[in-house]
Structures are given as structure tokens and as C-alpha cells.
Amino acid sequence: MNSALITIGDEILIGQVTDTNAVWISRQLNKLGVRVGEMVTVSDEARQITSALDRLMSQYDLVIMTGGLGPTTDDITKPTLAAYFNSKMVPHPEAQEKIIAYFKKRGRTMIESNLRQADVPEACRALTNAHGSAPGMWFEKDGSILVSLPGVPYEMKGLMEDQVLPAILKMVDVPGVVHRTIMTQGVPESYLAAMIKNWESDLPACIKLAYLPRPGIVRLRLTVIDKCAQDAEQLLKVNIDKLLNIIGVHVFGYDDITLEESLGLVLKERNLTLATAESCTGGNIARLISSVPGSSAYFSGSVVAYENRIKSQVLGVDSSALESEGAVSKEVVEQMAQGVCRHLGTHTAMATSGIAGPDGGTEEKPVGTTWICVCHGDRMYAKEYLFWGTRERIIDQASYTAMQLLRRLLLDSL
């Protein structure tokens, strides 16, 4: 089964809002084995919506559309679909009762536009929205299915999970698809590809490999499709074991786990505490670590020592080292790590000092130059890196590299 996604909204086309709906829907369909061939964004204009429907419904078995179901004048999806399917608008009794009860409970006056949210084209099968007032809509025409959903993410997800995905499973025979994602850090995509070239060429034909890079991290997604799906787990295990023999030290987890979660598991297992001393990363490492629920069990705190005065007065960095070696140096970053461990009384620490740019670089220390130090008790490891890209990318790369270095230090894999 093949499918396409349509997102409606001028706010997305002008860059005011990021479309997260299409990404989420694509993931859910992919899990079922429904392939997404296109993602299209169109403006809040009937002509644009109709044109997209004409093209996509003639090419795909399933089209899912989000947006334009609100009560305001710029929400034109329902009247446009009514015209497209030569259908009149009729009230959906269940949605109408829900809207009336909502306003009555809150003692608010309901206006006509609110009640109109319960109207749907007669040609559709209305989908009850348990998370909002606008019903979803299911249309069928010439062997193709169109599903129209609200653009509000939690309403869309509720309708997809409660009604749309179960209905797709009942109506179509989709092939089996099994995914496994190997999370890596510390090797750029091109180098990683070279390292596993022979392993990749030996993969069975029914296993597909995709490289999914982002700053500091490369995800390797293995997909087992169609006829091999029933043996997927064994196939994946055999081939992942071979992969780990090649790049095992760079792997920090599987599927949806984040590096900060993976590091947190190691710290919790060993009953260790952590502090960070950050200069160029500006507290980003602390933000990532503290975003994990339960991180208070191991994360004590952070000192953002952006100015040299703070490095000296708070962390105890020797002013002579700052003068002779500069803030971006092995000596300074080691003293930062030791200082924050001592100051916050933790077992482990990470420290960063670098030039995130876009200014501040020199010929000797260009933008992206970063020293990172990790320590655990008397064990300490410091290394210089040259990251690239925008300021944000450099900060991300430094943050993930620091977390992976500490994780590897604790696992004795450095």
C-alpha cells in the first residue's frame, strides 16, 4: 500500500510553524508497512487543496490530510472537501453534543462558528474526535482513501491512534516491516560508511540500511521488509552482532534512546553522581542531561564558566594556565573538570572549552576548536576536537561528544 501526506497551512509555508504532523504520521504508517511516497504542503486556498487532491488521489491508495478544520474563516478544508466530493454539509450529532456540553460546562456563550465545527460533508464517514471539537473525516473515491484530520498535533495523534490506524489494518493487507536503529556517536557519516563497507555489502537483500546523520550523532536504521519479516528478529540479531564487532565502542544504544538517557543509565547502574563545567557549550550539556526524567538521582548541577574570571574564582583554574595556554587548552579544561567535581562534590564530571563562533577563531585555534575533559575520580581523559558548521552545530557536536566520552570512560572503552 502506498500513501501521500498533505499539510494545509500558510503558517507552515512562511516558516512560522514547523510541520511535525507529517513526520509523526509517516513514522506510524511506516511501522505498518504503508510506504509514504510524498509529503506536500499547500496554502489555505481551495484551488491549491483541490489541485493536490486531484494529483495525489489518482496516484496513491491512501492520502492523509491535516489542517484547516478550525472555526475561523481561514479554515476552509471542510467546504473545499464538500465541493470536491459533490456533497452538502451536515451536522455530526455526536460532535454537536460534545461542543454544546463543552460550552455549558464552562459557562461560556457559544457562537455560531463554534457549532459549525460539528458540520461535515455528507459524503464522509465522520471520525469522533475525543481530544477536540472538530471531527475527522474519511472519504473513499475510485479505490482511493482520503482521511482529513485536525492540524492540532494532540488531536491528530488521538484520531490516528484511536481510529485511523486500526481501520487501515482492517482494510488492507500490509506487508510486514521491522525496523531497528543503531545509535552511534564519535564517527562522521562518511568515515562510518567506510568502516562498515564490507559489512554493508554482505547484508541480505531483504535488509535495507539507511544513514540518518545529525550533528554529533549518526543513526543506522536497518529495515527488514516483506517476505523476511517473520524472521526479522533473528536476521537483525545476527547482523547487528557482526556490526558491533566493528563499531561497538561508538554505539550507545538502539531505536529511540538518546545519548543523555544512555549516559544516565550508566550513572544510575553505578550509583555515580555527575557535574558539568561548561564554557563554549553554555549549559547545553546540563540542559540535555536534566531533560531526562529522574536525572536528579545522578545529576548534581553545572557551572557555566563562560568568563575566565569564573573559571578562576569558582572552579579554581590557575590564572597562569589561562594566561600561558589560553582558555581553550588541555590544562584549563582539566582543571575545570577537577574544579567542578570538587566544588559540587560529585564522582564524575565533564568540562568543555572552545570557540563556537562565528567569530573568535585564530589560525592556531580556528572556530570549532574545542577541548573536552571527562573524569571519574582519579581517572581523567582530555582531547582536542575541531568541530564544524554553525555555532549551534558546534555546540551540539561538543555536547554529544562530551557525553559519549564520559560514558566510554565509565565503561572502560576509551
CORLINJO-V698691 format. One record per run of one state. SS is the DSSP state (H for helix, E for strand, L for the rest). FROM is the first residue (numbers start at 1). LEN is the number of residues. If there is no record, write none. Layout:
[[SS FROM LEN] [SS FROM LEN]]
This chain:
[[L 1 1] [E 2 7] [L 9 1] [H 10 4] [L 14 7] [H 21 12] [L 33 2] [E 35 8] [L 43 3] [H 46 12] [L 58 4] [E 62 5] [L 67 10] [H 77 8] [L 85 4] [E 89 3] [L 92 1] [H 93 14] [L 107 5] [H 112 7] [E 119 3] [L 122 3] [E 125 3] [L 128 8] [E 136 6] [L 142 2] [E 144 6] [L 150 3] [H 153 19] [L 172 5] [E 177 9] [L 186 3] [H 189 7] [L 196 1] [H 197 5] [L 202 5] [E 207 8] [L 215 2] [E 217 9] [H 226 25] [E 251 4] [L 255 4] [H 259 11] [L 270 4] [E 274 5] [L 279 5] [H 284 7] [L 291 4] [H 295 3] [L 298 1] [E 299 6] [L 305 3] [H 308 6] [L 314 5] [H 319 7] [L 326 4] [H 330 15] [L 345 3] [E 348 7] [L 355 14] [E 369 8] [L 377 2] [E 379 8] [L 387 4] [H 391 20] [L 411 4]]
